[in-house]
Amino acid sequence: MTGLPLLSLMLLVPLVGAVISLVSARETARMVALIATLIDLALGLVLWMHYDIGGAQWQFQEHADLFTGFSWKLGIDGIALTLIALTVFLMPICIGASWNAIEKRAGEYYAAFLFMETLMIGVFTAQDLFLFYIMFEAGLIPMYLIIGIWGGAERIYASYKFFLYTLLGSVLMLIAMFWMANEAGTTDIPTLMQYDFPTSAQTWLFLAFFASFAVKMPMWPVHTWLPDAHVQAPTAGSVILAGVLLKMGGYGFIRFSLPMFPIASAHFAPLVWGLSIAAVVITSLIALVQHDMKKLIAYSSVAHMAIVTVGLFAFNRQGLEGSMVVMLSHGLVAGALFLAVGVIYDRLHTREIARYGGLAINMPYYALFFLLFTMASIGLPGTSGFVGEFLSLLGIYQQSSLVALISTTGIILGAAYMLYLYRRVVFGVQKHADAAAMPDLDMREWAMMAPMAVAVLWMGVYPETFMAPMRKDIGTLEARVAIAKPRGDADVKTFARNGAATAVALNLHAQGVK
């Protein structure tokens, strides 16, 4: 692969497809979109096969100076590789989900999706600070259009809310980037990841980036845009929003906040833990009382992404690896659940849980796939959901047993709302004739569901396939944050110190000393 600009090619293919789709009729546009996404999937497989596991940290690098202070610089490590693989895997499925659902302005719709694929891959491959920012922010535009034009009845409100929340959160990040470039004398991201910014400045830099990444994930309490966006977005929009766009926040923490501002990250870790466990409990309880299937899954996404932040700020290998696996698993499982909702929505045009029931009778294959994705969302061993959540909770347990305990309630609550959803939709008496008459999966829907099911089971049974490429990079990140790693309550020295203090206090109390 020497000499072939593979990353630029992966950015170019969907961009060209977007231009062609924009000026094409519906039938041509959707075929062009499918071909372009399949080509990018093939290029992603080539990228994966030629990635040297255990080799240099940054591979497939490309560099061209465009003008003063800005360069076209691309490259990936194992962390970026896995997220790119997730992106190119989901995109053809999104096109398939839109095949019959989008009728008006179809060329523009598929063009928006292809343009968004270019920008998402650009986020994960950018190695220049401002190139990353452009890709990161420009991704708002196609999703804003997808929700605002092809969304539901409240699409305008949801699209504006999505755009304003995510844009305003990034203004401070841009200001911080200018300061960093001036301070370090470079915009090269790999160099900045090893640069030691002044401790006093790290606090403000961390908060500036946190304002953007917390909204993008999203973290509680700046999560309220997500349920509205999911409910109003078309099925494919929800799949790519949950599958990839939310992961940009977690990727930002891994690429910027932790390695560039390790001292500030350790300082604010209790804040992140507090917001994360609040999200786990509060959004899970909210999900439990939802009547709209998409809104329920949207709230569950907030709870699952909270496990990501808990693991990231555990400052150890288990937490970091677990967070990455949770992101990959959630991208698959949440995307698959939104697809499952889309399948029955296309038939009955309602997402109200009460309008369904007994679908196992007339849609047994659908019920089987839905069951698998439900169990993966819960974290059943043997599915992708178990691996990441177990590692993340193991990692945070080493830092705070209390945070680990409260975070674990998310698994219990997750089982409650997901099994409650499944029982009401799939089991029970068929009360509505139109729901009872719905046909089972067709070939197009099989082609969407089957690959997702295989990926979920593969990651659950043999996660090493996905963990091996990023293991060395996780180790490098762990070594970088080790200089500021807070001492956890599971630490032997901390336990001994706390035990000694307790013993002294008890002794003084016994002697009558207050």
C-alpha positions in Angstrom: 0.0 0.0 0.0 3.0 2.2 -0.1 2.4 5.4 -2.0 -1.4 5.0 -2.3 -3.2 7.9 -0.4 -5.8 5.5 1.0 -7.2 7.8 3.5 -7.7 10.6 1.0 -9.3 8.1 -1.3 -11.7 7.1 1.4 -12.7 10.8 1.8 -12.9 11.4 -1.9 -15.2 8.4 -2.9 -18.3 9.5 -0.9 -17.7 13.1 -1.8 -17.8 12.3 -5.5 -20.8 10.1 -4.9 -22.5 13.1 -3.1 -22.0 15.4 -6.1 -23.4 12.8 -8.5 -26.4 12.0 -6.3 -27.2 15.7 -5.9 -27.9 16.0 -9.6 -29.5 12.6 -10.1 -33.1 11.2 -10.0 -34.2 9.1 -7.0 -33.4 5.7 -8.5 -30.0 6.7 -9.7 -29.1 8.6 -6.5 -29.8 5.7 -4.2 -27.8 3.4 -6.4 -24.8 5.8 -6.6 -25.0 6.2 -2.8 -25.0 2.4 -2.2 -22.1 1.9 -4.6 -20.1 4.7 -3.0 -20.6 3.4 0.5 -19.8 -0.2 -0.5 -16.5 1.0 -2.2 -15.6 2.8 1.0 -16.4 -0.3 3.0 -14.0 -2.3 0.7 -11.4 0.4 1.2 -12.0 0.2 4.9 -11.3 -3.6 4.8 -8.1 -2.9 2.9 -7.1 -0.4 5.5 -7.8 -2.9 8.3 -5.9 -5.8 6.6 -2.8 -3.6 6.0 -2.8 -2.0 9.4 0.4 -3.1 11.2 -0.8 -4.2 14.7 2.0 -3.4 17.1 3.9 -1.3 14.6 4.3 2.5 14.4 1.7 4.4 16.3 0.7 6.5 13.3 0.2 4.8 10.0 -1.1 5.6 6.5 0.1 9.2 7.0 -0.4 11.9 4.3 0.9 15.4 4.5 0.6 18.4 2.2 1.0 22.1 3.3 -1.9 24.1 1.9 -1.3 27.6 3.3 0.2 29.2 6.3 -0.9 27.6 9.5 -3.0 24.9 7.8 -2.0 21.6 6.3 -3.7 18.6 4.9 -2.4 16.0 7.3 -4.0 12.6 7.7 -3.1 9.5 9.6 -4.6 6.9 11.9 -3.8 4.8 14.9 -5.6 1.7 16.1 -8.3 3.7 17.9 -9.1 5.7 14.8 -9.0 2.5 12.7 -11.8 0.8 14.7 -14.0 3.9 14.5 -13.5 4.2 10.8 -14.4 0.5 10.4 -17.6 1.2 12.4 -18.4 4.2 10.1 -17.9 2.4 6.8 -19.8 -0.7 8.1 -22.9 1.3 9.0 -23.1 3.6 6.0 -24.3 1.0 3.4 -26.9 -0.2 6.0 -28.2 3.4 6.3 -28.6 3.6 2.6 -30.5 0.3 2.6 -32.7 1.6 5.4 -33.6 4.7 3.3 -34.2 2.7 0.1 -38.0 2.9 0.1 -38.6 5.4 2.9 -37.2 8.5 1.1 -39.2 9.8 -1.8 -39.0 13.6 -1.8 -35.7 15.3 -2.7 -34.0 11.9 -2.7 -30.9 13.1 -4.5 -30.2 15.7 -1.9 -30.9 13.2 0.9 -28.3 10.7 -0.4 -25.9 13.5 -1.1 -26.2 14.7 2.5 -25.4 11.2 3.8 -22.4 10.8 1.6 -21.0 14.2 2.5 -21.5 13.3 6.1 -19.5 10.1 5.6 -16.6 12.1 4.3 -16.7 14.4 7.3 -17.0 11.5 9.8 -14.0 9.7 8.4 -12.2 13.1 8.2 -12.7 13.5 12.0 -11.0 10.2 12.7 -8.1 10.7 10.3 -7.3 14.4 10.7 -3.9 15.1 12.3 -4.0 18.9 12.0 -5.8 20.7 14.7 -7.8 23.0 12.5 -8.5 20.3 9.9 -10.0 18.3 12.7 -12.1 21.3 13.8 -13.5 21.8 10.3 -14.4 18.2 9.9 -15.9 18.0 13.4 -18.1 21.0 13.0 -19.0 20.6 9.3 -20.6 17.3 10.2 -23.4 19.3 11.9 -24.6 20.6 8.5 -25.7 17.4 6.7 -27.3 16.0 9.9 -29.1 19.3 10.4 -30.5 19.0 6.9 -31.4 15.3 7.3 -33.5 16.0 10.4 -34.9 19.4 9.2 -36.0 18.3 5.7 -36.8 14.5 6.0 -37.7 14.3 9.7 -41.0 14.1 11.5 -43.7 16.7 12.4 -41.4 18.6 14.9 -38.4 18.4 12.7 -37.6 22.1 12.6 -37.5 22.4 16.3 -35.4 19.3 16.7 -32.9 20.3 14.0 -32.4 23.8 15.4 -31.9 22.4 18.9 -29.4 19.9 17.6 -27.5 22.5 15.7 -27.4 25.2 18.3 -26.4 22.9 21.2 -23.6 21.2 19.3 -22.3 24.4 17.7 -22.3 26.6 20.8 -20.4 24.0 22.7 -17.6 24.1 20.1 -16.9 27.9 20.1 -14.8 27.7 23.2 -12.9 24.8 21.8 -11.9 26.8 18.7 -10.6 29.6 21.0 -8.6 27.0 23.0 -7.1 25.6 19.7 -5.8 29.0 18.7 -4.1 29.4 22.1 -2.6 25.9 21.9 -1.2 26.5 18.5 0.4 29.7 19.6 1.8 28.2 22.8 3.2 25.0 21.2 4.1 26.5 17.9 2.4 23.7 16.0 -1.0 22.4 14.9 0.2 18.8 14.6 -2.1 16.6 16.8 0.5 13.8 17.5 3.0 16.5 18.6 0.4 18.2 20.8 -0.5 14.9 22.4 3.0 14.8 23.9 3.3 18.5 24.7 3.2 19.5 28.3 0.9 22.5 28.6 1.3 24.6 31.7 -0.7 23.3 34.6 -2.5 26.6 35.1 -3.6 26.6 31.5 -4.7 23.0 31.4 -7.8 23.7 33.5 -9.2 26.3 31.1 -8.2 24.2 28.1 -9.9 21.1 29.5 -13.1 23.1 30.2 -13.1 24.6 26.7 -12.8 21.1 25.0 -15.2 19.6 27.6 -17.9 22.1 26.6 -17.8 20.6 23.1 -17.3 16.9 23.8 -19.8 16.7 26.6 -22.6 18.1 24.3 -21.5 15.8 21.5 -21.6 12.5 23.5 -24.0 13.8 25.0 -23.5 14.0 28.8 -26.2 14.8 31.3 -27.5 17.6 31.7 -26.7 18.8 28.1 -28.3 15.7 26.6 -31.8 17.1 25.9 -31.2 17.6 22.2 -30.6 13.9 21.6 -34.1 12.5 22.3 -35.7 15.2 20.1 -33.2 14.6 17.3 -33.7 10.8 17.3 -37.5 11.0 17.4 -37.7 13.4 14.5 -34.9 12.0 12.4 -35.6 9.4 9.7 -34.5 5.9 10.6 -31.1 6.1 8.8 -30.4 9.4 10.5 -31.0 7.9 13.9 -28.7 5.0 13.0 -25.8 7.1 12.0 -26.4 9.6 14.8 -26.3 6.9 17.5 -23.7 4.8 15.6 -21.0 7.3 14.8 -21.8 11.0 15.6 -22.1 10.4 19.3 -18.7 8.6 19.3 -17.0 11.8 18.2 -17.3 13.1 21.7 -15.6 10.0 23.2 -13.0 10.1 20.5 -12.4 13.8 21.4 -11.7 12.9 25.0 -9.3 10.1 24.0 -7.5 12.2 21.4 -7.4 15.6 23.1 -8.6 15.9 26.7 -6.8 13.0 28.3 -3.4 13.1 26.6 -3.1 16.9 26.2 -4.5 17.9 29.6 -3.8 14.9 31.9 -3.5 17.0 35.1 -6.8 18.8 34.5 -8.4 15.6 33.5 -7.5 14.0 36.8 -8.6 17.2 38.6 -12.1 17.1 37.0 -12.5 13.3 37.1 -14.9 13.5 40.1 -17.1 16.0 38.2 -17.2 13.6 35.2 -18.0 10.7 37.4 -20.8 12.6 39.1 -22.4 13.7 35.8 -22.0 10.1 34.4 -23.7 8.3 37.3 -26.4 10.9 37.3 -27.0 10.1 33.6 -27.0 6.4 34.2 -29.7 6.6 36.9 -31.8 9.5 35.7 -32.0 8.7 32.0 -32.6 5.0 32.7 -35.6 5.9 34.8 -36.9 8.3 32.2 -36.5 5.6 29.5 -38.6 3.3 31.7 -41.7 5.4 31.3 -41.5 6.3 27.6 -44.3 5.5 25.2 -42.3 6.2 22.0 -39.8 3.5 21.0 -37.3 5.8 19.5 -37.3 8.1 22.5 -36.8 5.1 24.8 -33.7 4.0 22.9 -32.5 7.6 22.7 -32.5 7.9 26.5 -30.8 4.5 26.8 -28.0 5.9 24.6 -27.3 8.6 27.1 -27.0 6.0 29.8 -24.7 3.8 27.8 -22.5 6.7 26.8 -22.2 7.6 30.5 -20.5 4.3 31.0 -18.0 5.4 28.3 -17.0 8.5 30.2 -16.8 6.6 33.5 -14.3 4.2 31.9 -12.3 6.9 30.2 -11.7 8.8 33.4 -10.8 5.7 35.3 -7.2 6.3 34.1 -6.3 2.6 33.6 -6.2 0.1 30.8 -9.4 -1.7 31.7 -11.4 1.5 31.7 -9.9 2.8 28.5 -10.3 -0.4 26.6 -13.7 -0.9 28.0 -14.8 2.6 26.9 -13.7 1.9 23.4 -15.5 -1.4 23.2 -18.6 0.2 24.6 -18.5 2.9 21.9 -18.1 0.2 19.2 -20.8 -2.0 20.7 -23.2 0.9 21.2 -22.7 2.0 17.6 -23.8 -1.5 16.5 -26.5 -2.2 19.0 -28.2 1.2 19.1 -28.0 1.4 15.3 -29.6 -2.0 15.1 -32.4 -1.1 17.6 -33.2 2.0 15.6 -33.3 -0.2 12.4 -35.7 -2.6 14.2 -38.0 0.3 15.1 -37.7 1.6 11.5 -38.8 -1.8 10.1 -42.2 -1.8 11.9 -42.6 2.0 11.5 -42.4 1.6 7.7 -45.3 -0.8 7.9 -47.6 0.9 10.5 -46.2 4.5 10.5 -46.3 4.8 14.3 -43.7 4.4 17.0 -46.2 4.2 19.9 -45.4 1.0 21.9 -49.1 0.5 22.7 -50.0 0.1 19.0 -48.0 -3.2 18.8 -48.0 -6.5 20.6 -47.8 -10.2 19.7 -45.4 -9.6 16.8 -43.7 -12.9 17.5 -46.7 -14.5 15.9 -46.6 -12.8 12.5 -43.0 -11.6 12.4 -40.9 -14.4 14.1 -37.6 -13.6 12.3 -38.0 -9.9 13.2 -38.7 -10.9 16.8 -35.5 -13.0 16.9 -33.3 -10.2 15.7 -35.0 -7.7 18.0 -34.4 -10.1 20.9 -30.6 -10.4 20.1 -30.2 -6.6 19.9 -32.2 -6.2 23.1 -30.0 -8.7 25.0 -26.9 -7.0 23.6 -28.2 -3.6 24.9 -28.7 -5.2 28.3 -25.1 -6.6 28.3 -25.8 -10.3 28.1 -22.6 -12.4 28.1 -21.8 -13.5 24.6 -22.9 -10.2 23.0 -20.9 -7.1 22.4 -22.6 -5.2 25.2 -21.1 -7.4 27.9 -17.4 -7.0 27.1 -17.2 -3.3 27.1 -19.4 -2.7 30.1 -17.6 -5.3 32.2 -14.2 -3.8 31.4 -15.4 -0.2 32.0 -16.9 -1.1 35.4 -13.8 -3.1 36.3 -11.7 -0.1 35.5 -13.8 2.4 37.5 -13.9 0.0 40.4 -10.2 0.5 40.9 -10.8 4.2 41.3 -14.1 4.4 43.1 -16.2 1.5 44.4 -19.1 3.9 44.9 -19.1 5.1 41.3 -18.8 1.5 40.2 -21.7 0.5 42.4 -24.0 3.2 41.1 -22.9 2.7 37.5 -23.8 -1.0 37.8 -27.4 0.0 38.5 -27.5 1.0 34.8 -27.4 -2.6 33.9 -30.3 -3.5 36.1 -32.4 -0.5 34.9 -31.4 -1.2 31.3 -32.7 -4.8 31.7 -35.9 -3.3 33.1 -36.7 -0.9 30.3 -35.5 -3.0 27.4 -37.3 -6.2 28.5 -40.4 -4.2 29.3 -40.2 -2.7 25.7 -39.7 -6.1 24.2 -42.5 -7.7 26.1 -45.0 -5.1 25.0 -44.0 -5.1 21.3 -43.3 -8.8 20.6 -45.2 -10.8 23.2 -48.8 -10.6 24.5 -52.1 -10.6 22.7 -52.5 -9.1 19.2 -54.9 -6.3 20.0 -54.7 -4.4 16.6 -55.5 -6.1 13.3 -53.2 -3.9 11.3 -50.2 -4.8 13.5 -51.2 -8.5 13.3 -51.2 -8.3 9.5 -47.7 -6.9 9.1 -45.4 -9.2 7.0 -42.1 -10.4 8.3 -38.7 -9.2 7.1 -38.1 -9.0 3.4 -34.7 -9.6 1.7 -33.6 -6.0 2.0 -34.3 -6.0 5.7 -32.5 -9.3 6.1 -29.5 -7.8 4.4 -29.5 -5.0 7.0 -30.2 -7.0 10.1 -28.0 -10.1 9.5 -24.6 -8.2 9.3 -25.4 -6.3 12.4 -26.3 -9.5 14.3 -23.1 -11.2 13.1 -21.0 -8.2 14.3 -22.7 -8.1 17.7 -22.1 -11.8 18.3 -18.5 -11.7 16.9 -17.6 -8.8 19.2 -19.2 -10.6 22.1 -17.6 -14.0 21.5 -14.1 -12.9 20.2 -13.5 -9.2 21.1 -9.8 -9.6 20.5 -10.4 -8.9 16.8 -11.4 -5.4 17.7 -9.2 -4.8 20.7 -5.9 -6.0 19.2 -5.4 -3.0 16.8 -5.9 -0.4 19.6 -4.1 -2.2 22.5 -0.7 -0.5 21.9 -2.4 2.9 21.5 -4.4 2.4 24.7 -1.1 1.5 26.5 0.5 4.7 25.2 -2.5 6.8 26.4 -2.4 5.0 29.8 1.3 5.9 30.2 0.6 9.5 29.3 -2.2 9.9 31.9 -0.3 7.9 34.5 1.6 11.1 35.6 -1.7 12.5 37.0 -3.7 9.4 37.8 -5.7 9.9 41.0 -5.3 7.3 43.7 -8.4 5.2 44.0 -10.1 3.8 47.1 -9.2 0.3 45.9 -5.5 1.2 46.1 -3.7 -0.7 48.9 -1.8 2.4 50.2 -5.0 4.5 50.2 -6.9 1.7 52.0 -4.1 1.4 54.6 -3.9 5.2 55.1 -7.7 5.4 55.5 -7.7 2.5 57.8 -5.0 4.0 60.0 -6.8 7.3 60.2 -10.0 5.4 61.2 -8.1 3.5 63.9 -6.6 6.7 65.3 -10.1 8.3 65.4 -11.6 5.3 67.2 -8.8 5.3 69.7 -9.2 9.0 70.5 -12.9 8.5 70.8 -12.4 5.6 73.2 -10.2 7.9 75.3 -12.9 10.6 75.4 -11.0 13.0 73.1 -13.2 14.8 70.6 
